Amino acid sequence: MKQGVQGSPGTPVAARVPAQQRPAAEAEPGRERDAAVPGDARGEHTHAERPFPGPRAAVQRSSVRGQILDALRTALAGGELKPGEVYSAPVLGERFGVSATPVREAMQQLALEGAVEVVPNRGFRVVERGARELAELAEVRALIEVPVMLRLARTVPAERWAEVRPLAEETVRVAATGCAAAYAEADRAFHRALLALSGNQQLVRIAEDLHRRAQWPPVRHGRAGLVADAAEHLALLDALAAGDPDAVRGLMEDHFAGAS
């Protein structure tokens, strides 16, 4: 889903995220009476307070924030948000048809993921990563993932690797489209599934965070680069299913070398 977040301020967005609705509690009569409840009692239900109207507004806001986060990730992976450029939440909010709040919250999440950095009183700057930083990320990923894959190659039966093959085939299919944003998602899904076979959820979370950081901005450009990367996934699965640790090591080292 390509978002039109780049261009002149008046440029319409190709796929607009639904505008937020004002939470029901803000328009609810009797709000002043609730404000009079002593501060030390507001964290508990009392007879002086109205019952909480339910999670509808919070869920709705979370949904909008999630849609904005997905749209921003797509724009980052697709190169629509340029490294080094500063983007403000109000301007992006106008283009998405929402207030600045969900955009700001989504950008703060991206800051935690290392995709953007906060620029006080201006907005968020898309990070610029040089060759050295990308090589460092690839090295750390290799230090974490290669030993795990070597262990799994010796312990996981072939049929379990067969369960992951559809995800590898999906990376091949998506790579053929040349869409960097869609490929970034498929690539992470494949690596996440491999590491999940270790049964270590902390490992999966850390590895995925590193993987996501390494994808901003996209390193491989063009359909040919994506196709070559996806082909390595299938070769790696074959080596894992065969229980060939030497082949696994070589393929993974080449894979990470190509990502830097």
Rosetta silent file (secondary structure, phi, psi, omega in degrees, C-alpha in Angstrom):
SEQUENCE: MKQGVQGSPGTPVAARVPAQQRPAAEAEPGRERDAAVPGDARGEHTHAERPFPGPRAAVQRSSVRGQILDALRTALAGGELKPGEVYSAPVLGERFGVSATPVREAMQQLALEGAVEVVPNRGFRVVERGARELAELAEVRALIEVPVMLRLARTVPAERWAEVRPLAEETVRVAATGCAAAYAEADRAFHRALLALSGNQQLVRIAEDLHRRAQWPPVRHGRAGLVADAAEHLALLDALAAGDPDAVRGLMEDHFAGAS
SCORE:     score description
SCORE:     0.000 S_00000001
   1 L     0.000  104.305 -175.639    0.000    0.000    0.000 S_00000001
   2 L   -85.499  125.644 -176.872    1.867    2.994   -1.258 S_00000001
   3 L  -101.267  139.547  179.979    1.194    6.150    0.697 S_00000001
   4 L   -87.914   61.085 -178.762    1.534    9.597   -0.827 S_00000001
   5 L   -87.346   -6.630 -178.943    3.401   11.134    2.047 S_00000001
   6 L  -105.965  150.608  177.194    5.993   12.716   -0.221 S_00000001
   7 L   122.494 -166.563 -178.002    5.452   15.753   -2.415 S_00000001
   8 L   -73.413  156.583 -176.147    3.943   19.212   -2.078 S_00000001
   9 L   -55.190  -26.878 -176.316    1.679   20.043    0.889 S_00000001
  10 L   -91.175    0.734 -177.106   -1.417   19.965   -1.289 S_00000001
  11 L   -67.815  126.970  179.982   -0.759   16.541   -2.798 S_00000001
  12 L   -71.196  154.337  179.328   -3.644   14.133   -2.045 S_00000001
  13 L   -88.549  136.591 -176.332   -2.879   10.812   -0.391 S_00000001
  14 L   -64.854  -41.866  179.987   -3.428    7.727   -2.528 S_00000001
  15 L  -131.729  102.869 -173.326   -4.879    5.668    0.324 S_00000001
  16 L   -84.237  137.826  174.046   -6.166    7.757    3.211 S_00000001
  17 L   -80.307  135.407 -178.668   -6.377    6.415    6.717 S_00000001
  18 L   -54.792  139.343  178.994   -9.815    7.039    8.261 S_00000001
  19 L   -66.322  149.903  178.449   -9.916   10.172   10.399 S_00000001
  20 L   -69.420  151.178  171.687  -10.071    9.734   14.140 S_00000001
  21 L  -100.857  146.610  178.746  -13.333   10.175   15.975 S_00000001
  22 L   -65.811  126.197  179.902  -13.469   12.276   19.120 S_00000001
  23 L   -52.911  139.965 -175.371  -13.488    9.943   22.144 S_00000001
  24 H   -59.246  -31.470 -176.129  -16.957    9.675   23.597 S_00000001
  25 H   -64.772  -26.429 -177.003  -15.750   10.654   27.064 S_00000001
  26 H   -71.927  -28.612 -178.519  -14.795   14.139   25.891 S_00000001
  27 H   -98.558    4.878 -173.410  -18.354   14.958   24.838 S_00000001
  28 L   -78.053  129.003  177.361  -19.994   13.259   27.786 S_00000001
  29 L   -65.850  152.180  179.196  -22.099   15.485   30.066 S_00000001
  30 L    87.932   11.016 -179.223  -21.170   15.538   33.724 S_00000001
  31 H   -62.310  -36.163 -179.356  -17.449   15.646   33.026 S_00000001
  32 H   -62.681  -36.652  178.585  -17.027   18.433   35.550 S_00000001
  33 H   -63.754  -39.219  178.578  -18.496   16.234   38.288 S_00000001
  34 H   -64.060  -36.108 -177.498  -15.903   13.517   37.508 S_00000001
  35 H   -67.050  -20.399 -178.064  -13.115   16.073   37.774 S_00000001
  36 L   -81.561   -8.441  179.291  -14.207   16.847   41.319 S_00000001
  37 L   -66.395  133.301 -179.652  -13.413   13.327   42.525 S_00000001
  38 L   -53.254  144.610 -175.736  -10.362   13.447   44.833 S_00000001
  39 H   -58.699  -36.176 -176.140   -7.112   12.572   43.062 S_00000001
  40 H   -75.184   -6.200  179.915   -6.326    9.645   45.362 S_00000001
  41 H  -106.633   -6.455 -173.711   -9.652    7.995   44.450 S_00000001
  42 L   -71.770  -17.608  179.035   -9.494    8.330   40.675 S_00000001
  43 L   -82.954   -3.632 -179.541   -7.575    5.131   40.240 S_00000001
  44 L  -128.985  159.015  177.618  -10.438    3.083   41.721 S_00000001
  45 L   -76.740  132.012  174.964  -14.150    2.806   41.057 S_00000001
  46 L  -131.044  164.827  179.606  -16.274    4.847   43.458 S_00000001
  47 L   -68.737  -18.119 -179.610  -19.989    5.594   43.650 S_00000001
  48 L   -81.402   -9.880 -177.922  -19.234    9.224   42.787 S_00000001
  49 L  -104.290  150.958  172.517  -17.846    8.266   39.356 S_00000001
  50 L   -75.250  147.657  175.306  -19.666    7.230   36.243 S_00000001
  51 L   -60.108  144.089  178.410  -18.876    3.677   35.054 S_00000001
  52 L   -61.752  130.887 -172.379  -16.142    3.623   32.416 S_00000001
  53 L   -69.728   -6.684  179.064  -17.915    3.637   29.029 S_00000001
  54 L   115.234  170.318 -172.184  -15.787    0.810   27.643 S_00000001
  55 L   -85.837    7.387 -170.924  -12.661    0.402   25.511 S_00000001
  56 H   -56.272  -47.912 -177.372  -14.177    1.462   22.201 S_00000001
  57 H   -64.587  -41.409 -178.636  -12.409    4.819   21.909 S_00000001
  58 H   -64.732  -42.526  179.626   -9.033    3.402   22.998 S_00000001
  59 H   -63.651  -40.826 -179.419   -9.272    0.511   20.533 S_00000001
  60 H   -62.931  -43.892  179.554  -10.234    2.895   17.755 S_00000001
  61 H   -64.133  -41.879  178.690   -7.296    5.162   18.488 S_00000001
  62 H   -62.159  -38.011  179.131   -4.947    2.196   18.603 S_00000001
  63 H   -62.797  -44.256  179.439   -6.306    1.038   15.248 S_00000001
  64 H   -64.049  -46.007  179.625   -5.609    4.417   13.674 S_00000001
  65 H   -59.509  -40.955  179.184   -2.131    4.552   15.184 S_00000001
  66 H   -64.286  -40.260  178.147   -1.441    1.041   13.885 S_00000001
  67 H   -64.881  -40.934  178.829   -2.569    1.964   10.387 S_00000001
  68 H   -65.130  -41.852  179.386   -0.366    5.044   10.413 S_00000001
  69 H   -60.920  -44.025  177.823    2.586    2.998   11.676 S_00000001
  70 H   -62.156  -42.156 -179.224    2.111    0.483    8.867 S_00000001
  71 H   -65.053  -40.408  179.315    1.834    3.287    6.312 S_00000001
  72 H   -67.947  -39.408  177.246    4.997    4.967    7.581 S_00000001
  73 H   -62.782  -40.198  177.657    6.921    1.687    7.549 S_00000001
  74 H   -63.570  -42.530  179.783    5.811    1.137    3.961 S_00000001
  75 H   -65.640  -35.659  177.391    6.898    4.651    3.032 S_00000001
  76 H   -67.403  -50.548 -177.646   10.275    4.099    4.692 S_00000001
  77 H   -64.515  -31.871 -179.971   10.908    0.740    3.038 S_00000001
  78 L   -84.907   -3.378  177.801    9.775    2.121   -0.312 S_00000001
  79 L    80.607   11.416  179.134   12.051    5.137   -0.045 S_00000001
  80 L   -74.962  -32.037  172.051    9.231    7.691   -0.027 S_00000001
  81 L   -95.010  115.485 -168.700   10.478    9.081    3.278 S_00000001
  82 L   -84.836  135.710  174.802   14.013   10.164    2.466 S_00000001
  83 L   -56.590  134.291  179.846   17.007    9.596    4.763 S_00000001
  84 L    91.546  -17.438 -179.515   18.131   12.863    6.305 S_00000001
  85 L   -84.268  147.601  178.273   14.798   14.630    5.730 S_00000001
  86 E  -103.755  132.476 -179.824   12.738   15.983    8.637 S_00000001
  87 E  -125.130  133.813 -179.891    8.981   15.345    8.691 S_00000001
  88 L   -96.142  148.591  179.396    6.564   16.920   11.149 S_00000001
  89 H   -62.621  -41.858  179.990    3.606   15.086   12.664 S_00000001
  90 H   -62.104  -41.393 -179.262    1.073   17.845   11.798 S_00000001
  91 H   -67.294  -44.900  177.558    2.032   17.881    8.111 S_00000001
  92 H   -64.868  -35.772  178.004    1.979   14.094    7.813 S_00000001
  93 H   -61.115  -40.996  178.482   -1.297   14.045    9.745 S_00000001
  94 H   -61.654  -40.266 -177.361   -2.894   16.361    7.197 S_00000001
  95 H   -73.403  -28.121  177.046   -1.861   14.107    4.362 S_00000001
  96 H   -88.881   -9.490 -179.742   -3.168   10.990    6.099 S_00000001
  97 L    78.183   27.899  178.505   -6.392   12.730    7.125 S_00000001
  98 L  -132.346  172.695  176.056   -5.812   12.325   10.869 S_00000001
  99 L   -73.277  171.873 -179.243   -4.657   14.498   13.755 S_00000001
 100 H   -70.927  -21.892 -172.704   -0.983   14.834   14.594 S_00000001
 101 H   -61.021  -53.054 -179.904   -1.327   12.625   17.688 S_00000001
 102 H   -65.939  -29.905  176.927   -1.386    9.136   16.084 S_00000001
 103 H   -66.650  -45.032 -179.888    1.344   10.204   13.656 S_00000001
 104 H   -62.114  -41.895  179.784    3.517   11.416   16.516 S_00000001
 105 H   -65.669  -39.500  178.201    2.929    8.167   18.443 S_00000001
 106 H   -65.875  -41.081  178.696    3.773    6.087   15.371 S_00000001
 107 H   -64.661  -35.561  177.989    6.923    8.135   14.791 S_00000001
 108 H   -65.091  -35.825  175.619    7.941    7.614   18.417 S_00000001
 109 H   -65.910  -41.696  177.934    7.651    3.866   17.862 S_00000001
 110 H   -64.970  -31.194  176.082    9.814    4.177   14.758 S_00000001
 111 H   -65.700  -39.796  176.900   12.331    6.130   16.840 S_00000001
 112 H   -63.678  -31.725 -179.538   12.508    3.184   19.253 S_00000001
 113 L   -84.384   -4.975  177.260   13.133    0.936   16.255 S_00000001
 114 L    84.484   11.589 -179.224   15.932    3.192   15.043 S_00000001
 115 L   -84.373  -31.336  178.826   14.238    4.258   11.801 S_00000001
 116 E  -135.376  166.937  175.316   13.878    7.940   12.738 S_00000001
 117 E  -132.268  147.768 -177.240   15.262   10.299   15.359 S_00000001
 118 E   -75.215  133.732  173.241   13.535   13.109   17.216 S_00000001
 119 E  -115.074  105.648 -175.020   14.407   16.674   16.203 S_00000001
 120 L   -51.554  133.000  176.515   13.158   18.966   19.014 S_00000001
 121 L    65.984    9.705  178.768   10.542   21.517   17.900 S_00000001
 122 L  -127.616  -45.784 -177.824   10.711   20.295   14.305 S_00000001
 123 E   148.685 -131.911 -175.304    9.641   16.685   13.977 S_00000001
 124 E  -134.178  131.840  178.677   11.408   13.469   13.074 S_00000001
 125 E  -101.475  131.379  175.469   14.427   12.913   10.860 S_00000001
 126 E   -70.094  130.353 -174.192   14.765    9.688    8.887 S_00000001
 127 L   -66.629  147.538  172.536   18.073    8.141    9.885 S_00000001
 128 L  -109.407  122.288  179.481   20.991    8.027    7.493 S_00000001
 129 L  -114.598  126.231  176.873   23.095    4.901    7.810 S_00000001
 130 L   -84.782  179.026 -177.739   26.458    4.635    6.193 S_00000001
 131 H   -61.107  -36.550 -178.119   28.225    1.509    5.008 S_00000001
 132 H   -66.064  -45.155 -178.806   30.007    1.069    8.327 S_00000001
 133 H   -64.703  -40.878  178.360   26.827    1.115   10.425 S_00000001
 134 H   -64.101  -38.583  177.814   25.080   -1.304    8.074 S_00000001
 135 H   -65.280  -37.476  178.312   28.109   -3.614    8.214 S_00000001
 136 H   -64.887  -42.562  178.250   28.028   -3.467   12.016 S_00000001
 137 H   -62.690  -42.821  179.028   24.343   -4.402   12.067 S_00000001
 138 H   -62.905  -39.043  179.509   24.990   -7.295    9.686 S_00000001
 139 H   -64.757  -43.234  179.919   27.871   -8.476   11.883 S_00000001
 140 H   -65.346  -41.929  177.413   25.743   -8.427   15.036 S_00000001
 141 H   -59.822  -41.539 -179.920   22.937  -10.285   13.271 S_00000001
 142 H   -65.415  -41.173  179.682   25.427  -12.918   12.121 S_00000001
 143 H   -60.921  -32.852 -179.059   26.871  -13.307   15.619 S_00000001
 144 H   -84.188  -48.696 -168.277   23.364  -13.994   16.943 S_00000001
 145 H   -84.029  -36.563 -176.232   21.729  -15.978   14.170 S_00000001
 146 H   -60.438  -49.637  178.725   24.503  -18.143   12.699 S_00000001
 147 H   -59.689  -36.174  179.532   25.208  -20.155   15.904 S_00000001
 148 H   -65.731  -44.146 -179.851   21.480  -20.657   16.406 S_00000001
 149 H   -65.925  -35.712  177.865   20.990  -21.928   12.853 S_00000001
 150 H   -64.510  -40.408  177.772   23.968  -24.284   13.191 S_00000001
 151 H   -66.136  -43.278 -178.682   22.437  -25.753   16.333 S_00000001
 152 H   -67.704  -31.280  178.283   19.016  -26.061   14.735 S_00000001
 153 H   -62.111  -28.342 -179.771   20.520  -27.730   11.654 S_00000001
 154 H   -88.901  -17.998 -170.770   21.656  -30.547   13.945 S_00000001
 155 H  -118.651  -24.108 -175.587   18.484  -30.847   16.012 S_00000001
 156 L   -89.750  127.654  179.358   15.405  -29.875   13.983 S_00000001
 157 L   -68.302  155.503 -174.619   13.884  -32.661   11.819 S_00000001
 158 H   -57.058  -34.753 -177.171   13.469  -32.066    8.101 S_00000001
 159 H   -66.091  -27.509  177.246    9.677  -31.911    8.287 S_00000001
 160 H   -69.640  -36.390  176.728    9.834  -28.847   10.521 S_00000001
 161 H   -67.164  -31.462  178.169   11.869  -26.996    7.915 S_00000001
 162 H   -62.831  -29.560  179.084    9.251  -27.988    5.350 S_00000001
 163 H   -67.588  -25.775 -178.615    6.718  -26.032    7.392 S_00000001
 164 H   -87.032  -16.742 -174.506    8.764  -22.860    6.852 S_00000001
 165 H   -56.151  -39.144  178.204    9.145  -23.346    3.092 S_00000001
 166 H   -57.119  -33.147  178.595    5.925  -21.476    2.174 S_00000001
 167 H   -70.302  -37.462  176.221    7.393  -18.349    3.798 S_00000001
 168 H   -65.797  -41.353  178.369   10.600  -18.726    1.778 S_00000001
 169 H   -65.693  -31.625  176.913    8.547  -19.194   -1.383 S_00000001
 170 H   -66.394  -37.317  177.431    6.577  -16.077   -0.476 S_00000001
 171 H   -63.506  -36.102  177.773    9.785  -14.045   -0.387 S_00000001
 172 H   -64.840  -44.507 -179.538   10.525  -15.307   -3.900 S_00000001
 173 H   -62.919  -46.019 -178.415    7.056  -14.315   -5.105 S_00000001
 174 H   -67.902  -37.809  179.076    7.242  -10.863   -3.535 S_00000001
 175 H   -58.974  -36.075 -178.763   10.790  -10.295   -4.785 S_00000001
 176 H   -64.090  -22.702  178.608    9.562  -10.845   -8.345 S_00000001
 177 H   -79.276  -19.919 -178.891    7.265   -7.815   -7.965 S_00000001
 178 L    77.885    9.070 -178.348   10.212   -5.563   -7.144 S_00000001
 179 L   -86.684  107.625 -176.890    8.330   -3.966   -4.223 S_00000001
 180 H   -64.194  -37.794 -178.201   10.936   -3.230   -1.537 S_00000001
 181 H   -64.985  -46.253  179.428    8.325   -2.453    1.136 S_00000001
 182 H   -67.433  -35.690 -179.962    6.452   -5.744    0.677 S_00000001
 183 H   -67.485  -37.222  179.172    9.708   -7.657    0.487 S_00000001
 184 H   -57.503  -41.951  179.320   10.929   -6.184    3.774 S_00000001
 185 H   -67.332  -45.503 -178.874    7.867   -7.642    5.524 S_00000001
 186 H   -65.161  -37.602  179.519    8.173  -11.048    3.844 S_00000001
 187 H   -63.168  -45.795  179.075   11.903  -11.185    4.592 S_00000001
 188 H   -65.302  -38.554 -179.977   11.370  -10.527    8.309 S_00000001
 189 H   -61.392  -40.441  179.959    8.560  -13.086    8.468 S_00000001
 190 H   -66.244  -50.058 -179.110   10.852  -15.779    7.041 S_00000001
 191 H   -64.014  -36.768  178.585   13.766  -15.053    9.389 S_00000001
 192 H   -62.572  -41.662 -179.212   11.375  -14.784   12.353 S_00000001
 193 H   -66.188  -38.518  177.845    9.937  -18.238   11.579 S_00000001
 194 H   -61.334  -50.915 -176.662   13.398  -19.786   11.379 S_00000001
 195 H   -68.282  -27.345  179.753   14.476  -18.377   14.730 S_00000001
 196 H   -62.747  -24.105  178.857   11.141  -19.279   16.352 S_00000001
 197 L   -67.744  -13.656  176.033   12.126  -22.933   16.012 S_00000001
 198 L   -74.599  -20.779 -177.644   14.711  -22.255   18.722 S_00000001
 199 L    77.941    6.215 -178.175   11.885  -21.723   21.210 S_00000001
 200 L  -104.693   99.330 -176.043   13.628  -18.603   22.538 S_00000001
 201 H   -69.034  -31.134  177.382   11.220  -15.673   22.253 S_00000001
 202 H   -65.570  -39.784  176.302   13.748  -13.162   23.595 S_00000001
 203 H   -60.744  -44.703 -178.814   16.108  -14.174   20.817 S_00000001
 204 H   -60.944  -44.207 -178.204   13.350  -13.721   18.243 S_00000001
 205 H   -65.188  -45.287 -178.464   12.516  -10.213   19.507 S_00000001
 206 H   -65.228  -44.329 -179.104   16.131   -9.041   19.606 S_00000001
 207 H   -64.232  -38.854 -179.420   16.930  -10.478   16.183 S_00000001
 208 H   -69.745  -35.873  176.552   13.845   -8.927   14.622 S_00000001
 209 H   -61.917  -44.535  177.357   14.680   -5.526   16.089 S_00000001
 210 H   -62.940  -41.374  179.868   18.161   -5.727   14.563 S_00000001
 211 H   -61.317  -45.779 -179.208   16.682   -6.920   11.278 S_00000001
 212 H   -63.566  -41.207  177.880   14.223   -4.028   11.139 S_00000001
 213 H   -60.655  -38.398 -178.089   16.994   -1.521   11.902 S_00000001
 214 H   -71.338  -13.251 -178.206   19.070   -2.964    9.083 S_00000001
 215 L   -91.500   -6.463  179.820   16.222   -2.392    6.614 S_00000001
 216 L  -112.638  119.722  -12.742   16.117    1.423    7.021 S_00000001
 217 L   -75.382  166.808 -178.898   16.946    2.672    4.477 S_00000001
 218 L   -58.187  137.367 -179.328   16.645   -0.243    2.018 S_00000001
 219 L   -91.206  -47.040 -179.300   20.043   -1.614    1.027 S_00000001
 220 L   -84.422  130.028  179.985   19.161   -3.707   -1.974 S_00000001
 221 L  -116.114  139.021  176.104   17.711   -1.745   -4.871 S_00000001
 222 H    89.732  159.996 -176.860   15.829   -3.134   -7.795 S_00000001
 223 H   -63.244  -40.375 -176.554   14.111   -6.383   -8.579 S_00000001
 224 H   -60.567  -40.844  179.225   17.332   -8.297   -9.312 S_00000001
 225 H   -64.765  -41.127  179.137   18.711   -7.656   -5.820 S_00000001
 226 H   -66.347  -41.667 -179.911   15.493   -8.791   -4.160 S_00000001
 227 H   -62.943  -41.486  179.341   15.302  -11.936   -6.301 S_00000001
 228 H   -64.250  -41.383  179.209   18.896  -12.851   -5.432 S_00000001
 229 H   -62.985  -43.934 -178.514   18.210  -12.340   -1.711 S_00000001
 230 H   -66.779  -35.329  179.196   15.074  -14.505   -1.841 S_00000001
 231 H   -62.387  -32.990  177.938   16.882  -17.296   -3.687 S_00000001
 232 H   -65.227  -28.960  177.703   19.305  -17.502   -0.755 S_00000001
 233 H   -63.590  -45.545 -179.514   16.344  -18.272    1.518 S_00000001
 234 H   -65.826  -41.287  179.014   15.464  -21.407   -0.454 S_00000001
 235 H   -63.685  -39.331  178.937   19.090  -22.550   -0.570 S_00000001
 236 H   -64.324  -42.311  178.945   19.394  -22.040    3.191 S_00000001
 237 H   -62.424  -40.559  178.690   16.290  -24.112    3.845 S_00000001
 238 H   -61.141  -41.783 -179.698   17.656  -26.946    1.707 S_00000001
 239 H   -67.663  -39.668  178.769   20.904  -26.920    3.713 S_00000001
 240 H   -65.193  -43.935 -179.443   19.037  -26.858    7.022 S_00000001
 241 H   -65.308  -31.358  179.227   16.775  -29.731    5.994 S_00000001
 242 H   -80.631   -8.846 -178.494   19.835  -31.717    4.905 S_00000001
 243 L    66.270   37.259 -176.552   21.496  -31.092    8.262 S_00000001
 244 L  -103.792   91.523 -175.460   24.597  -29.681    6.546 S_00000001
 245 H   -63.977  -33.792  179.319   26.179  -27.205    9.019 S_00000001
 246 H   -64.541  -43.198  178.452   29.032  -26.217    6.696 S_00000001
 247 H   -66.495  -39.247  178.654   26.603  -25.243    3.956 S_00000001
 248 H   -60.797  -47.328 -179.212   24.410  -23.435    6.481 S_00000001
 249 H   -59.847  -47.898 -178.766   27.344  -21.409    7.781 S_00000001
 250 H   -62.131  -43.584 -178.800   28.502  -20.429    4.301 S_00000001
 251 H   -66.459  -41.287 -178.370   25.037  -19.452    3.100 S_00000001
 252 H   -69.951  -39.173  177.964   24.241  -17.389    6.170 S_00000001
 253 H   -64.348  -41.117  176.395   27.568  -15.578    6.100 S_00000001
 254 H   -65.165  -37.597 -178.699   27.048  -14.750    2.429 S_00000001
 255 H   -64.471  -45.053  179.581   23.485  -13.669    3.167 S_00000001
 256 H   -72.495  -31.937  176.095   24.533  -11.238    5.865 S_00000001
 257 H   -63.479  -36.877  179.584   27.467   -9.995    3.815 S_00000001
 258 H   -73.330  -18.310 -178.933   25.019   -9.101    1.050 S_00000001
 259 H   -85.987   -7.861 -176.095   22.835   -7.221    3.539 S_00000001
 260 L  -101.097    0.000    0.000   25.593   -4.797    4.529 S_00000001
